[in-house]
Amino acid sequence: SGCGKTTLLQMVSGLLPTSSGTISVGPKTVTGPGPDRGVVFQKDSVFPWFRVIDNVEYGMKRRGVPATERREIANRYLELVGLSHVARAWPKELSGGMLKRVAIATVFANGSDVLLLDEPFAALDYVTKHQLHDVLLDLWRSSDTTRRTVLFVTHDVDESLLLADRIIVIKGGKLVDDIAVTAERPRDADTLTLPEIMAIKHKLLAHLGLEHGRRHGAAA
């Protein structure tokens, strides 16, 4: 905690200015928020005064997408995240896991090239978290003709190994490691037992200062 992961994500999103240097997304320098970057925050970020379907449509409406087209897109993504049956519900009527599905559907529906997720599943129970891993990966795989770039902030080592193609470790505000994860998809609990994945996990735990304790029988 406090190493700068969320700060970096906020700078990429344009919600926080850089104190020095520049951030570029593709050929463009980031100077503020833009529709090319979608954000899912750790805390619920849906509008409580909008119904579910209107939340998913909101970004498209702001961009001037015609009503019929945005409704079609919103319905498609709600179906993909398993929420078609609550399209007309209010956010207060949904569980925490369902609200995360709404937030994920919203950023995908808006067509952002880069998706920024700040510990989106940290407050969820184990089963719901893993269900949403599958939802996120299914959406990522089915995204139009090209897969979108996802910058995912997490403290959960196993989560990073199951989701990532590349794990960047930040410690004390500095990038200390950049590790490729080449295990085939789809990944599951058995993936975490593969020798190459175990080797990466030990390396990550060492960066977190946990590996030494585990080798000596301490709780981690």
C-alpha positions in Angstrom: 0.0 0.0 0.0 1.1 3.6 -0.6 3.6 2.7 -3.3 2.0 4.8 -6.0 -0.1 2.3 -8.0 -3.4 4.2 -7.8 -1.6 7.5 -8.3 -0.1 6.1 -11.6 -3.5 4.9 -12.7 -5.1 8.2 -12.0 -2.4 10.0 -14.0 -2.9 7.7 -17.0 -6.7 8.4 -16.7 -6.0 12.1 -16.7 -7.8 12.6 -13.4 -4.5 13.6 -11.7 -1.8 15.8 -13.4 1.8 14.6 -13.5 4.3 16.6 -11.4 7.0 16.0 -14.1 7.4 14.1 -17.3 4.5 13.1 -19.6 2.1 10.2 -20.1 1.1 9.0 -23.6 -1.6 6.7 -24.7 -0.8 5.6 -28.2 0.3 8.8 -30.1 -1.5 11.2 -27.7 -0.2 12.9 -24.6 -2.6 12.6 -21.7 -3.7 16.1 -20.6 -7.0 15.2 -19.0 -9.8 12.5 -18.9 -10.9 11.3 -22.3 -13.3 8.7 -23.9 -10.3 6.6 -25.0 -9.7 5.6 -21.4 -12.3 4.0 -19.2 -12.0 3.6 -15.4 -13.4 1.1 -12.9 -12.7 2.3 -9.4 -12.4 0.2 -6.2 -15.5 1.9 -4.8 -18.9 1.7 -6.6 -18.9 4.3 -9.4 -22.4 3.9 -10.8 -24.9 6.8 -10.6 -27.6 5.9 -8.0 -30.1 8.1 -9.7 -29.9 6.2 -13.0 -31.3 2.8 -13.7 -28.8 0.1 -14.7 -29.3 0.5 -18.5 -29.0 4.3 -18.2 -25.7 3.9 -16.4 -24.3 1.7 -19.1 -25.5 4.2 -21.8 -24.2 7.3 -20.0 -20.8 7.6 -21.6 -22.2 6.9 -25.1 -24.9 9.5 -24.6 -22.2 12.1 -23.6 -20.4 11.2 -26.9 -23.5 11.7 -29.0 -24.2 8.1 -29.9 -27.8 7.9 -31.2 -30.3 6.5 -28.8 -31.2 3.4 -30.7 -27.5 2.4 -31.2 -26.5 3.0 -27.6 -29.5 1.1 -26.3 -28.5 -1.9 -28.5 -24.9 -1.7 -27.3 -25.9 -1.4 -23.7 -28.2 -4.4 -23.9 -25.5 -6.4 -25.5 -23.0 -5.8 -22.8 -25.5 -6.3 -20.0 -26.3 -9.7 -21.5 -22.5 -10.5 -21.6 -22.1 -9.7 -17.9 -25.3 -11.6 -17.0 -27.5 -8.6 -16.0 -30.1 -8.4 -18.7 -32.8 -9.3 -16.2 -32.0 -6.2 -14.1 -31.5 -3.6 -16.9 -34.4 -1.5 -15.5 -33.4 -1.9 -11.8 -31.9 0.8 -9.6 -28.3 0.4 -8.3 -29.6 0.2 -4.7 -31.4 -3.0 -5.6 -28.1 -4.7 -6.6 -25.4 -6.6 -4.7 -21.8 -5.5 -4.7 -20.8 -8.1 -7.3 -23.7 -7.0 -9.6 -22.6 -3.3 -9.3 -19.1 -4.3 -10.4 -20.7 -6.0 -13.4 -22.5 -2.8 -14.2 -19.3 -0.8 -14.0 -17.4 -3.3 -16.2 -20.2 -3.4 -18.8 -20.2 0.4 -18.8 -16.5 0.8 -19.7 -16.6 -1.9 -22.4 -19.8 -0.4 -23.9 -18.2 3.0 -24.1 -15.6 1.6 -26.5 -12.5 2.9 -24.6 -9.2 1.7 -26.1 -7.6 1.5 -22.6 -9.3 0.2 -19.5 -8.0 1.2 -16.1 -9.2 -0.9 -13.2 -8.2 0.1 -9.7 -8.5 -2.9 -7.4 -12.1 -3.4 -8.6 -12.7 -6.7 -6.9 -10.8 -6.1 -3.6 -13.9 -5.8 -1.4 -15.7 -8.8 -2.9 -15.8 -12.3 -1.5 -13.7 -15.1 -3.0 -16.4 -16.7 -5.1 -17.7 -13.4 -6.5 -14.2 -12.2 -7.2 -13.4 -15.3 -9.3 -16.7 -15.1 -11.1 -15.9 -11.5 -12.1 -12.5 -12.6 -13.3 -14.2 -14.8 -15.8 -16.6 -12.0 -16.8 -13.8 -9.6 -17.4 -11.8 -12.1 -19.4 -14.8 -13.1 -21.5 -15.5 -9.4 -22.3 -11.8 -8.8 -23.1 -11.7 -11.8 -25.5 -14.9 -10.8 -27.2 -14.0 -7.1 -27.6 -14.8 -6.2 -31.2 -11.9 -7.1 -33.5 -9.0 -6.1 -31.3 -8.3 -6.8 -27.6 -8.2 -3.7 -25.5 -5.3 -2.8 -23.2 -6.2 -3.3 -19.5 -4.1 -1.7 -16.7 -5.3 -3.6 -13.6 -4.1 -2.5 -10.1 -4.1 -5.3 -7.5 -2.4 -6.4 -4.3 -3.5 -10.0 -4.9 -0.6 -12.0 -6.3 -2.8 -14.9 -7.5 -5.2 -12.5 -9.2 -2.3 -11.0 -11.1 -1.1 -14.4 -12.2 -4.6 -15.5 -13.4 -5.3 -12.3 -15.3 -2.1 -10.7 -16.6 0.1 -11.0 -19.6 2.6 -8.8 -17.9 3.1 -7.9 -14.2 4.7 -4.7 -13.3 5.9 -4.4 -9.7 6.0 -1.0 -8.1 7.7 -0.5 -4.7 8.4 2.8 -3.0 7.1 4.7 -6.0 9.5 3.0 -8.4 9.1 0.2 -11.0 11.2 -2.7 -9.6 10.3 -5.5 -11.9 8.5 -6.3 -15.2 7.5 -9.9 -15.6 5.9 -11.6 -18.6 3.2 -14.3 -17.8 3.1 -16.6 -20.8 0.8 -19.4 -19.4 -1.9 -20.4 -21.8 -5.5 -19.2 -21.3 -8.0 -19.9 -19.9 -6.3 -20.1 -16.5 -7.7 -21.6 -13.3 -6.5 -22.8 -9.9 -4.5 -25.5 -11.5 -2.5 -22.9 -13.4 -1.2 -21.6 -10.2 0.6 -24.9 -9.5 2.6 -24.9 -12.8 6.3 -24.7 -12.1 6.8 -21.5 -14.2 3.9 -19.8 -12.5 5.1 -20.9 -9.0 8.5 -19.4 -9.9 6.9 -16.1 -10.7 4.8 -16.2 -7.6 7.9 -16.7 -5.4 9.5 -13.8 -7.1 6.5 -11.6 -6.5 6.3 -12.6 -2.8 9.9 -11.8 -2.4 9.2 -8.3 -3.7 6.5 -8.0 -1.1 8.8 -9.2 1.7 6.7 -12.4 2.2 8.8 -15.2 0.7 11.4 -15.2 3.5 8.7 -15.6 6.1 7.0 -18.5 4.2 10.2 -20.4 3.9 10.7 -20.1 7.6 7.1 -21.2 8.5 5.8 -17.7 9.3 2.2 -16.8 8.4 1.9 -14.7 5.3 
